Structure formats: structure tokens, C-alpha cells
Amino acid sequence: MNKLIFCLLFFVTHEAISQTWNATIEVTEPRTNIYKWDDKTFKERVNAGKKAALFYPVDVSDLMIPYRPLKAYFETTPNDPVRKLIFELTQTITNFKSMDDVFGWLGTHKFPEDEIQLEFPDTLPHLSAEEKELTMGATIIHTKNGEALTFGCAACHSHDLFGVKVLGLTNRFPRANEFFRYGQQFAPYVNSFIFKDLLQTTEGERLMMVDAKNAVRWVGTKKPQAVGLDTSLAQVALSLSKRGLDEYATKHAFWADFPRPNRLSKRIADSKPAVWWNVKYKNRWLSDGSIISGNPIHTNFLWNEIGRGTDLKKLEIWLNENQKTIENLTASVFATQAPRYENFFGENAIDLSKAQRGQKHFIQSCQKCHGTYQKGWDLPEADKLSKTEKIKTINLFYHKITPVIDVGTDPGRYEGMKAFYKDLNRLKISKTINTVVQPQKGYVPPPLEGIWARWPYFHNNSAPSLCAVLTAGKDRPKTYWAGEAKDKERDFDQECNGYPLGDNTPEEWKKDKDFLYNTKLEGLSNLGHDEGVFLKNGKEIYSFDEKLELVEFLKTL
């Protein structure tokens, strides 16, 4: 009887959730408070959601790394000759000398030391020193076998923007998926008993390694075409090809050893992690709008866990039992605010008259796709406002139904989604959480809030600056060097808003060829988004000075 009551309650709850996340519901205003909580509840739940973003809450993953032995390996000096030899060999291969080196290579960012800086652009929750031991997104899961290391949302959706840690901003250089890719390569050669003897682990940690070795058999991994792009799409597809064809994608040994062929083993469908503050305006998810129904947080957990070899029945139970955590994280994502240009460079960095001229170009070429932006200077009482108040966006009017438009940009994402969407839709768990995937030819023209902070541009990072976006595809830079945004003067071109090019490129960036972006490679094309937008019959409609006026306006969004 208790099971029957539970099933009935879940059915009713599921129906309510399905209605809430039905993509046919029109978005008539920004859903900053998606659940319409009172102010006190909203603040508490959003704060809890930010913690769920920083510390991955799913604890049923089959692929977890024993953390204590990994930490001890880097932080203790090996005494016996065998351990010393292995330590020296691995350091020669990886150049990692500490856990800080590992996390730095993975692209995760340290927590801020001074919490005063968290006042803008969006606050982080107060954290203890123990919670800040690792980096943003790196997470310790306490299991029956010991402490396990995994990675969560903030590993790909947070960044250090000129010294300010911004949760919800695209991580420009995420390598969290690489952690699992390297694990897949080396795990088969790790003997758990030798692992235990050399690193003096507990029996529980040895068993955790055994579980990880087993789980990685059902994980399909792929190296990104360029640093800064994410291969999650391919890794989910390739992981599903290693599982059964039943509704729970059961892990059978046969499919692990003989995976079904999938085009994404060779085709490139890489995309950068999206910013969070746009979600409140949309009812289709991902850069291509291919998720047409369902809560994007549900989908994120599902795709993460498929890529970690997790039993989907266990995940389904976790989702049922952790609705509050999912709501918290959902609320946090929808509530995220974009960083403001003037908060980093000062209001005097914006040329007001220049931006106002740029608004006219925006209305002509951009507004029909990217939305309407009412500025403070548009108000009748504008003369009485301060410059900061004039610069601010008062209202943003976006599409009621999120559009997908093909403007000739790289089609790899569409081709990639076609390669495995049926595998996703047939899953029982997809139906339970009301997630429906439908390949879309083209990409969502996103709202442009915080566009200044989102360089490089396009879904595949192929345009290094806004100036490049506003240039004919054939004339955009074919290559460029990427680097961290540490110094506002050296690492950022304020005029064109993006990476400095040519002689202005910092020499430090050129030391690592992984950070050289080549648009001639498959999946990295920088063509499109020009004819009918900034070109008419192949000719540019704006002069260079007019482009800079448009860039100036975009900085204010």
C-alpha cells in the first residue's frame, strides 16, 4: 500500500513538473524567480543552489576517483625506490607536481580569498575554509569506501574574470572531461592491489578504484578539437553506444567491448559551455535549442552521469529523492545575473553618445533575432539620470518561443545531435523527467546580456572579438591565440571587445600551442552570421567606425 501511495504521489508530482517545463509555454517575462517564491525563500534556496553548483550533489556516480591517495601521491615524498621511480616517470609525462597543478591544468579556478570582491557581479555563498580546500567545481563525495573526487557544474560554468570569480560564466578553458578521458586510457593498466600497496590506501579506496576501472568500460570519451570547447555531446553519444538498447541503457559487457558505431567517433560537434544568465529568457536549451522540453538541470545530470558510466536506475532513484536539490540548483541558474562592463572598467569607459549611435545599428541588424533592449537613456526622464543609470538596460524583450535560426555558421552541432538523439529520447529516465531532444538546423540567437564578457564568440569560439563577429566571414581572423583574462590592459582588447590580436597578443600565450585556435579545422569554421545581418549582396553595410559604435552599445547590455 505504501508503495502504491508513493507511486501515485510521484505521478501527480511528475505531472506538475511536466507542465512547468513544457517547452510550448511562452516566456512573456524573464523568469528570474522561476518558482515564484517569497523573497526570503528565494534568497535561501538560490544560495543553496549555488552550493550545489560548486559542489556536485549526485553521489550515485559509478566513476569516482579515490581522492586521498591522489593527494598523498603529490604531497608526500615517496620513500621506497619503486614508488620514487613511478613518481618521477609520471612527472616526466604530465609535469604535475602538486594537486594545484592538476586543478590548474583542468581549468578549474580557486575560490576567492577576499569575500568583499563577491559583491559583484553576482554573489557567491559564504564558504568555510574546508569547503574552499579544492577549486570551484571540484568536489569530494563521501562514500562508504572513502573520499572520492569528482567534478560538477562550476568546473565548466565559472570563470576568473580579471580577478573576480563569476559563477555562471563560461569557463574558457575547461578540461574536466579530459580528466575522465585520461582515466579511461590509464585505468586498464592499474592493478588495484599494486595501487593499494604503492600508495598505502585503505581497502575501501582499493575497491573504489576497482569500481572506477569497471565503470570506465562504459564511458566513451573524446578529445576536444580545441581547448575551450566541450565534447559532452560526443561523450554522451559514445557512452550510450557502449550500453544496451533497452530503456535503461543497461551496461552489458558485450556492448562495452563491441560498441555500436556512431558518427560522433569522428565527426566534430564541440561547443563551449553556455552562460547561465540567459536561461531565464528561454524555453529551449543548449546553443542549438535541441532540448525542446524539460528542466535543463535534469538533463545536465542525466548527460553527466551517462558520461560517468552510471546505472540509470540508480540515477532515477536519486532524482526522485532529491527534488529539493534540483529545485535549488534550477532556481540558482535562473537567478544568475550577468557581469556589468562598467563594474570592471568604470562608467567612464563607456562613450555614451557612441553607444547611442550603436543602438541604431543594433535595431537595424540585430534586434529581430537577439531581442529588444530598452536603455535608461530611452526613458522620458533620462536627463535626470546619472550616467550609470542611463547605461543600464531597463527592459529586455525576447522571443516568447525560443527561435533557432540557420545563419550559415558551422553545422557540426546539428549533425552531431542527429547522430544520437533517438538514443536519448528512448530512455525511461528521459520520459520521466519530460526531456525531449529534437535536432535543430541552426542555433539559438541568444539574448545579449553580458555579451561583452562572453568572448570568444559563436558556439565554437571561432570569432575572437566582437569586431570579428561584425566582419564578413571570409575576412575574419583565420587563427588567433587565446589566454586567461588576468590583466585588463594586456589580456583584453577594449576597443574590439575580445582577445588582442597580432602584435598585441601577449607573448606568454604563445608558449603553449594548445591555445592557438585554427578555424580551418573541422568544426571550428568561423563563416556565417554575415549575409543579411551585416552584409548585403556580399558587401558590408557598416564602416569600421560604425562597427565600433555597435560594439560600444553591446558593452552596455
C-alpha positions as CSV (number, residue, x, y, z in Angstrom):
1,M,0.0,0.0,0.0
2,N,2.8,2.4,0.9
3,K,4.5,1.8,-2.5
4,L,1.1,2.4,-4.2
5,I,0.7,5.7,-2.4
6,F,4.3,6.7,-3.3
7,C,3.7,5.9,-6.9
8,L,0.5,8.0,-7.0
9,L,2.2,10.9,-5.3
10,F,5.1,10.7,-7.7
11,F,2.8,10.6,-10.7
12,V,1.0,13.7,-9.5
13,T,4.3,15.5,-8.8
14,H,5.7,14.4,-12.2
15,E,2.6,15.7,-14.0
16,A,3.0,19.1,-12.3
17,I,6.7,19.2,-13.2
18,S,6.0,18.2,-16.8
19,Q,3.5,21.1,-17.1
20,T,6.0,23.5,-15.6
21,W,8.7,22.6,-18.1
22,N,6.7,22.1,-21.2
23,A,8.5,24.0,-23.9
24,T,5.2,25.2,-25.5
25,I,4.7,27.5,-22.5
26,E,5.5,31.0,-23.8
27,V,8.1,33.1,-21.9
28,T,6.4,36.5,-21.5
29,E,8.9,37.9,-19.0
30,P,12.3,37.0,-17.5
31,R,11.8,34.1,-15.1
32,T,14.4,35.2,-12.5
33,N,12.4,33.7,-9.7
34,I,11.3,30.6,-11.6
35,Y,9.3,29.1,-8.8
36,K,7.8,32.4,-7.6
37,W,9.0,32.1,-4.0
38,D,8.7,34.9,-1.5
39,D,11.9,37.0,-1.1
40,K,13.2,35.1,2.0
41,T,12.7,31.7,0.5
42,F,14.1,32.8,-2.9
43,K,17.4,34.0,-1.3
44,E,17.8,30.9,0.8
45,R,17.1,28.5,-2.0
46,V,19.2,30.3,-4.6
47,N,22.1,30.4,-2.1
48,A,21.7,26.6,-1.6
49,G,21.6,26.2,-5.3
50,K,24.9,27.9,-5.8
51,K,26.4,25.5,-3.4
52,A,25.0,22.6,-5.4
53,A,26.7,24.2,-8.5
54,L,30.0,24.5,-6.7
55,F,29.9,21.0,-5.1
56,Y,28.4,18.3,-7.3
57,P,25.5,16.8,-5.4
58,V,25.0,13.5,-7.3
59,D,26.5,10.7,-5.1
60,V,25.5,7.7,-7.2
61,S,28.1,8.1,-9.9
62,D,29.9,4.8,-10.7
63,L,33.0,6.5,-11.8
64,M,34.7,8.2,-8.9
65,I,38.4,8.7,-8.2
66,P,39.9,7.9,-4.7
67,Y,41.0,11.4,-3.6
68,R,43.2,10.7,-0.6
69,P,45.7,8.5,-2.4
70,L,45.8,11.0,-5.3
71,K,46.5,13.9,-2.9
72,A,49.1,11.9,-0.9
73,Y,50.8,10.9,-4.1
74,F,51.5,14.5,-5.0
75,E,52.1,15.9,-1.5
76,T,54.3,13.2,0.1
77,T,57.8,12.2,-0.9
78,P,58.0,8.6,-1.9
79,N,60.5,6.6,0.2
80,D,60.8,3.2,-1.4
81,P,62.7,3.0,-4.8
82,V,59.7,1.7,-6.8
83,R,57.3,4.5,-5.7
84,K,60.0,7.0,-6.3
85,L,60.6,5.7,-9.9
86,I,56.9,5.8,-10.7
87,F,56.6,9.3,-9.3
88,E,59.5,10.5,-11.4
89,L,58.2,8.8,-14.5
90,T,54.7,10.2,-14.2
91,Q,56.1,13.7,-13.5
92,T,58.1,13.5,-16.7
93,I,54.9,12.6,-18.6
94,T,52.5,15.1,-17.0
95,N,54.6,17.8,-15.4
96,F,52.2,17.8,-12.5
97,K,54.0,18.4,-9.2
98,S,51.0,19.1,-7.0
99,M,47.2,19.0,-6.9
100,D,47.3,22.7,-7.7
101,D,49.0,21.8,-10.9
102,V,46.3,19.2,-11.7
103,F,43.4,21.6,-11.0
104,G,45.1,24.4,-12.9
105,W,45.5,22.1,-16.0
106,L,41.9,21.1,-15.7
107,G,40.9,24.7,-15.9
108,T,39.1,25.0,-12.6
109,H,39.5,28.2,-10.6
110,K,40.5,28.8,-7.0
111,F,37.9,30.2,-4.7
112,P,38.3,34.0,-3.9
113,E,40.3,34.7,-0.8
114,D,38.7,38.1,-0.2
115,E,34.9,37.8,0.0
116,I,34.5,41.6,-0.4
117,Q,35.0,41.0,-4.2
118,L,32.0,38.8,-4.3
119,E,29.7,41.8,-4.1
120,F,29.7,41.9,-7.9
121,P,28.6,40.9,-10.4
122,D,26.8,38.1,-8.6
123,T,27.4,36.9,-5.0
124,L,28.9,33.5,-4.1
125,P,27.7,31.8,-0.9
126,H,29.7,32.1,2.2
127,L,32.0,29.1,2.4
128,S,34.2,27.7,5.2
129,A,38.0,27.2,4.7
130,E,37.4,23.4,4.5
131,E,34.9,23.9,1.7
132,K,37.4,26.1,-0.2
133,E,40.1,23.5,0.0
134,L,39.6,22.4,-3.6
135,T,38.8,24.6,-6.7
136,M,35.4,25.7,-8.0
137,G,33.6,22.6,-9.4
138,A,36.0,20.1,-7.9
139,T,34.0,18.0,-5.3
140,I,34.7,15.5,-2.6
141,I,31.9,12.9,-2.3
142,H,32.0,10.9,1.0
143,T,31.2,7.3,0.1
144,K,31.3,4.1,2.1
145,N,34.7,3.4,0.6
146,G,36.2,6.8,1.4
147,E,36.6,10.2,-0.1
148,A,36.0,10.4,-3.9
149,L,36.9,13.2,-6.3
150,T,34.5,14.2,-9.0
151,F,33.6,17.4,-10.9
152,G,30.3,19.4,-11.1
153,C,28.7,22.3,-12.8
154,A,31.1,25.1,-11.8
155,A,34.0,23.3,-13.4
156,C,32.6,24.3,-16.8
157,H,30.3,27.2,-15.8
158,S,32.5,29.6,-13.8
159,H,35.5,31.7,-14.7
160,D,38.0,34.1,-13.3
161,L,37.2,37.4,-15.0
162,F,40.0,39.9,-14.2
163,G,40.3,38.5,-10.7
164,V,36.6,38.2,-10.0
165,K,35.2,34.7,-9.8
166,V,32.0,34.6,-11.8
167,L,29.6,31.7,-11.3
168,G,27.5,31.1,-14.4
169,L,30.1,32.5,-16.9
170,T,31.6,30.2,-19.5
171,N,34.9,28.6,-18.4
172,R,37.1,29.5,-21.4
173,F,39.4,26.5,-20.8
174,P,37.5,23.6,-19.3
175,R,39.3,20.2,-19.2
176,A,37.1,18.4,-16.7
177,N,36.1,15.9,-19.4
178,E,39.8,15.3,-20.1
179,F,40.1,14.0,-16.6
180,F,37.8,11.2,-17.5
181,R,39.4,10.7,-20.9
182,Y,42.9,10.2,-19.3
183,G,41.3,7.9,-16.7
184,Q,39.9,5.7,-19.4
185,Q,43.3,5.4,-21.0
186,F,45.2,4.5,-17.9
187,A,42.7,2.7,-15.8
188,P,43.0,-0.7,-17.5
189,Y,46.7,-0.8,-16.6
190,V,46.2,-0.1,-12.9
191,N,46.3,-3.2,-10.7
192,S,44.2,-2.4,-7.7
193,F,46.4,-4.4,-5.3
194,I,49.6,-2.8,-6.5
195,F,47.7,0.6,-6.3
196,K,46.9,-0.2,-2.7
197,D,50.5,-1.3,-1.8
198,L,52.3,1.6,-3.5
199,L,50.0,4.4,-2.3
200,Q,49.2,2.7,1.1
201,T,45.5,3.0,0.5
202,T,42.6,1.5,2.5
203,E,40.7,-1.5,1.3
204,G,37.8,0.8,0.6
205,E,39.9,3.0,-1.6
206,R,41.1,0.0,-3.5
207,L,37.5,-1.1,-4.1
208,M,36.7,2.4,-5.3
209,M,39.5,2.1,-7.8
210,V,38.0,-1.3,-8.9
211,D,34.6,0.3,-9.3
212,A,36.1,3.1,-11.4
213,K,38.0,0.7,-13.6
214,N,34.8,-1.2,-14.2
215,A,32.6,1.9,-14.8
216,V,35.1,3.4,-17.3
217,R,34.4,0.5,-19.7
218,W,31.0,2.1,-20.5
219,V,32.4,5.6,-20.9
220,G,33.0,6.9,-24.4
221,T,35.4,9.9,-24.4
222,K,36.8,12.2,-27.0
223,K,39.4,14.9,-27.1
224,P,38.1,18.4,-28.0
225,Q,39.1,19.9,-31.3
226,A,40.4,23.0,-29.4
227,V,41.0,24.0,-25.7
228,G,37.9,25.9,-24.6
229,L,35.4,23.6,-26.2
230,D,33.4,20.8,-24.6
231,T,32.9,17.3,-26.0
232,S,30.0,16.3,-23.8
233,L,27.7,15.8,-26.8
234,A,30.1,13.2,-28.3
235,Q,30.9,11.6,-24.9
236,V,27.2,11.0,-24.2
237,A,26.7,9.5,-27.6
238,L,29.7,7.3,-27.5
239,S,28.9,6.2,-23.9
240,L,25.3,5.2,-25.0
241,S,26.8,3.2,-27.8
242,K,28.5,1.0,-25.2
243,R,25.2,0.2,-23.5
244,G,22.2,-1.9,-24.2
245,L,19.3,-0.8,-26.4
246,D,16.7,-1.2,-23.6
247,E,15.0,1.8,-21.9
248,Y,17.6,1.9,-19.1
249,A,20.6,1.5,-21.4
250,T,21.8,-1.4,-19.3
251,K,25.5,-2.0,-19.1
252,H,26.3,-5.2,-20.9
253,A,29.8,-6.5,-21.3
254,F,29.3,-7.2,-25.0
255,W,28.5,-3.6,-25.9
256,A,31.4,-2.4,-23.7
257,D,33.7,-4.5,-25.8
258,F,32.0,-4.0,-29.1
259,P,30.2,-0.6,-29.1
260,R,27.8,0.2,-31.8
261,P,29.2,2.6,-34.4
262,N,28.4,6.3,-34.0
263,R,29.3,9.2,-36.3
264,L,30.5,11.2,-33.4
265,S,33.5,9.0,-33.0
266,K,34.9,11.0,-35.9
267,R,32.6,14.0,-36.6
268,I,33.2,17.2,-34.6
269,A,30.2,18.6,-32.7
270,D,32.1,20.6,-30.0
271,S,30.6,23.6,-28.3
272,K,31.6,25.9,-25.5
273,P,29.7,25.8,-22.2
274,A,26.9,28.3,-22.2
275,V,26.4,31.2,-19.8
276,W,23.6,30.8,-17.2
277,W,22.0,34.2,-17.1
278,N,20.3,33.7,-20.5
279,V,18.3,30.7,-19.3
280,K,15.6,32.8,-17.7
281,Y,14.6,34.1,-21.1
282,K,14.4,30.7,-22.9
283,N,12.2,27.7,-23.3
284,R,14.6,25.7,-25.4
285,W,18.0,24.7,-24.1
286,L,21.6,24.3,-25.4
287,S,23.2,26.5,-28.0
288,D,21.3,24.8,-30.8
289,G,17.9,24.7,-28.9
290,S,17.7,20.9,-29.4
291,I,16.2,20.3,-26.0
292,I,12.6,21.3,-26.6
293,S,11.1,20.1,-23.3
294,G,12.2,19.5,-19.8
295,N,14.2,21.1,-17.0
296,P,17.8,21.8,-18.2
297,I,19.1,20.8,-14.8
298,H,17.6,17.3,-15.1
299,T,19.2,17.0,-18.5
300,N,22.6,18.1,-17.2
301,F,22.6,15.5,-14.5
302,L,21.4,12.8,-17.0
303,W,24.1,13.6,-19.5
304,N,26.8,13.9,-16.8
305,E,26.0,10.5,-15.4
306,I,25.8,8.7,-18.8
307,G,29.3,10.0,-19.3
308,R,30.4,8.6,-16.0
309,G,29.1,5.1,-16.6
310,T,26.3,5.4,-14.0
311,D,23.5,2.9,-13.7
312,L,20.4,4.9,-14.8
313,K,18.1,3.1,-12.4
314,K,20.2,4.4,-9.5
315,L,20.2,7.9,-11.1
316,E,16.4,7.8,-11.5
317,I,16.0,7.0,-7.7
318,W,18.4,9.8,-6.9
319,L,16.4,12.3,-9.0
320,N,13.2,11.2,-7.3
321,E,14.7,11.6,-3.8
322,N,16.5,14.9,-4.4
323,Q,13.8,17.2,-5.8
324,K,14.7,20.0,-3.4
325,T,18.3,20.0,-4.5
326,I,17.3,20.1,-8.2
327,E,14.9,23.0,-7.5
328,N,17.6,24.9,-5.6
329,L,20.1,24.5,-8.5
330,T,17.4,25.3,-11.1
331,A,16.5,28.5,-9.1
332,S,20.1,29.5,-8.9
333,V,20.7,29.1,-12.6
334,F,17.6,31.1,-13.5
335,A,18.5,33.8,-11.0
336,T,22.1,34.3,-12.2
337,Q,22.9,37.9,-13.2
338,A,25.4,39.0,-15.9
339,P,28.5,40.9,-15.0
340,R,28.4,44.6,-16.0
341,Y,31.1,46.2,-18.1
342,E,31.2,49.4,-16.1
343,N,31.8,47.4,-12.9
344,F,35.1,46.2,-14.3
345,F,36.2,49.3,-16.3
346,G,34.3,52.1,-14.7
347,E,31.3,54.1,-16.2
348,N,33.7,56.5,-18.0
349,A,34.9,53.5,-20.1
350,I,31.6,53.7,-22.0
351,D,31.3,56.5,-24.5
352,L,27.6,57.3,-24.1
353,S,27.0,59.1,-27.4
354,K,28.9,56.5,-29.3
355,A,26.8,53.7,-27.7
356,Q,23.6,55.6,-28.5
357,R,24.7,55.7,-32.2
358,G,25.4,52.0,-31.9
359,Q,21.9,51.3,-30.7
360,K,20.6,52.4,-34.1
361,H,22.8,49.9,-35.9
362,F,21.7,47.2,-33.4
363,I,18.0,47.9,-34.1
364,Q,18.6,47.7,-37.8
365,S,20.7,44.5,-37.8
366,C,20.4,42.6,-34.5
367,Q,17.2,43.3,-32.8
368,K,14.9,41.0,-34.7
369,C,16.9,37.9,-33.6
370,H,18.6,38.9,-30.3
371,G,15.8,40.9,-28.6
372,T,14.8,44.5,-27.8
373,Y,16.7,46.4,-25.1
374,Q,15.2,49.4,-23.5
375,K,18.0,51.6,-22.0
376,G,17.9,54.1,-19.3
377,W,18.7,56.8,-21.9
378,D,15.4,55.8,-23.7
379,L,13.3,57.0,-20.7
380,P,11.4,60.3,-20.8
381,E,13.3,61.4,-17.6
382,A,16.7,60.4,-19.0
383,D,18.1,63.9,-18.5
384,K,17.7,63.5,-14.7
385,L,19.6,60.1,-14.6
386,S,23.2,59.5,-13.8
387,K,25.4,58.1,-16.4
388,T,25.3,54.6,-14.7
389,E,21.5,54.7,-14.8
390,K,21.4,55.8,-18.4
391,I,23.7,52.9,-19.4
392,K,21.6,50.2,-17.7
393,T,19.1,48.0,-19.5
394,I,15.6,48.8,-18.1
395,N,13.8,46.0,-20.0
396,L,14.8,43.1,-22.3
397,F,12.1,41.8,-24.6
398,Y,13.0,38.4,-26.0
399,H,11.0,35.9,-28.1
400,K,8.1,34.1,-26.4
401,I,9.2,30.9,-28.0
402,T,13.0,30.5,-28.3
403,P,13.9,30.5,-32.0
404,V,16.5,28.5,-33.8
405,I,17.9,30.2,-36.9
406,D,20.4,29.0,-39.5
407,V,22.7,31.8,-40.4
408,G,25.3,29.7,-42.1
409,T,27.6,29.0,-39.1
410,D,29.3,25.7,-38.6
411,P,26.7,22.9,-38.8
412,G,28.6,20.3,-36.7
413,R,26.3,20.6,-33.7
414,Y,23.2,19.8,-35.8
415,E,24.9,16.8,-37.5
416,G,26.2,15.6,-34.1
417,M,22.8,15.8,-32.5
418,K,21.2,13.8,-35.3
419,A,23.7,11.0,-34.5
420,F,22.3,10.1,-31.1
421,Y,19.1,12.0,-30.1
422,K,17.0,8.8,-30.6
423,D,19.1,7.0,-28.1
424,L,18.4,9.8,-25.5
425,N,14.6,10.0,-26.2
426,R,14.0,6.3,-25.8
427,L,15.4,6.2,-22.3
428,K,12.8,5.7,-19.5
429,I,14.5,8.4,-17.4
430,S,14.2,10.9,-20.2
431,K,10.4,10.3,-20.3
432,T,10.2,10.5,-16.5
433,I,11.8,13.9,-16.5
434,N,10.0,15.1,-19.6
435,T,13.2,15.7,-21.6
436,V,12.7,15.7,-25.3
437,V,15.6,16.2,-27.8
438,Q,15.0,17.2,-31.3
439,P,17.9,18.2,-33.6
440,Q,17.7,21.8,-34.8
441,K,19.3,23.1,-38.0
442,G,21.0,26.3,-36.8
443,Y,21.5,27.9,-33.4
444,V,19.6,29.9,-30.9
445,P,20.3,33.7,-31.3
446,P,20.7,34.2,-27.6
447,P,19.8,37.3,-25.5
448,L,22.9,39.5,-25.4
449,E,23.0,40.4,-21.7
450,G,26.6,40.3,-20.6
451,I,27.8,39.8,-24.2
452,W,31.0,41.7,-23.5
453,A,32.1,39.0,-21.0
454,R,31.5,36.1,-23.4
455,W,34.4,36.3,-25.8
456,P,35.4,34.4,-27.9
457,Y,32.2,34.3,-29.9
458,F,29.9,31.8,-31.7
459,H,29.2,28.4,-30.3
460,N,32.6,27.1,-31.3
461,N,34.7,30.1,-30.2
462,S,35.7,30.8,-33.7
463,A,35.4,34.6,-33.5
464,P,38.0,36.2,-31.1
465,S,36.2,39.5,-30.6
466,L,33.0,41.4,-31.4
467,C,34.8,43.2,-34.2
468,A,35.4,39.8,-35.8
469,V,31.7,38.9,-35.4
470,L,30.8,42.1,-37.2
471,T,33.1,41.3,-40.1
472,A,32.4,39.3,-43.2
473,G,33.2,35.6,-42.5
474,K,35.9,35.4,-45.2
475,D,37.7,38.3,-43.7
476,R,37.6,37.1,-40.0
477,P,40.9,36.0,-38.4
478,K,41.8,32.5,-39.5
479,T,43.9,31.9,-36.4
480,Y,44.3,33.6,-33.0
481,W,45.9,32.9,-29.6
482,A,43.8,32.5,-26.5
483,G,44.7,33.2,-22.9
484,E,43.4,33.9,-19.5
485,A,41.7,37.2,-18.6
486,K,44.1,38.3,-15.9
487,D,45.2,41.9,-16.9
488,K,42.6,44.3,-18.2
489,E,45.1,46.2,-20.2
490,R,47.2,43.3,-21.6
491,D,44.7,40.4,-22.0
492,F,41.7,42.3,-23.4
493,D,41.1,44.5,-26.4
494,Q,38.6,47.0,-25.0
495,E,38.0,48.6,-28.4
496,C,37.0,45.4,-30.2
497,N,35.9,43.6,-27.1
498,G,37.8,40.3,-27.1
499,Y,41.2,38.8,-27.5
500,P,44.0,41.1,-28.5
501,L,45.4,40.1,-32.0
502,G,48.6,40.3,-33.9
503,D,51.4,42.2,-32.2
504,N,49.1,42.9,-29.2
505,T,48.9,39.2,-28.3
506,P,50.7,38.5,-25.1
507,E,53.9,36.5,-25.7
508,E,53.1,34.3,-22.7
509,W,50.1,32.9,-24.6
510,K,52.3,31.7,-27.4
511,K,54.2,29.3,-25.3
512,D,51.5,26.6,-25.4
513,K,50.3,25.6,-28.9
514,D,47.2,24.2,-27.4
515,F,46.0,27.8,-27.1
516,L,46.4,28.5,-30.8
517,Y,42.9,28.5,-32.4
518,N,42.7,27.4,-36.1
519,T,39.4,28.0,-37.8
520,K,40.4,25.8,-40.7
521,L,40.0,22.6,-38.6
522,E,36.7,20.7,-38.8
523,G,34.1,22.0,-36.5
524,L,35.9,25.3,-36.0
525,S,34.6,27.2,-39.0
526,N,34.2,31.0,-38.5
527,L,31.9,31.5,-41.5
528,G,28.3,32.6,-41.5
529,H,26.3,35.2,-39.5
530,D,27.0,37.9,-42.0
531,E,24.9,38.0,-45.2
532,G,21.5,39.6,-44.3
533,V,22.9,40.7,-41.0
534,F,26.0,42.9,-41.6
535,L,26.3,42.2,-45.4
536,K,24.0,43.0,-48.2
537,N,24.8,41.2,-51.5
538,G,28.2,40.4,-50.2
539,K,29.1,44.0,-49.2
540,E,29.5,45.2,-45.7
541,I,26.8,47.8,-44.7
542,Y,28.8,49.3,-41.8
543,S,32.1,51.2,-41.8
544,F,34.7,50.3,-39.2
545,D,33.8,53.3,-37.1
546,E,30.1,52.2,-37.2
547,K,31.1,48.7,-36.1
548,L,32.9,50.3,-33.1
549,E,29.7,52.2,-32.3
550,L,27.8,48.9,-32.3
551,V,30.4,47.3,-30.1
552,E,30.1,50.2,-27.7
553,F,26.4,49.6,-27.5
554,L,26.9,45.9,-26.9
555,K,29.2,46.6,-24.0
556,T,26.2,48.3,-22.2
557,L,24.0,45.2,-22.3
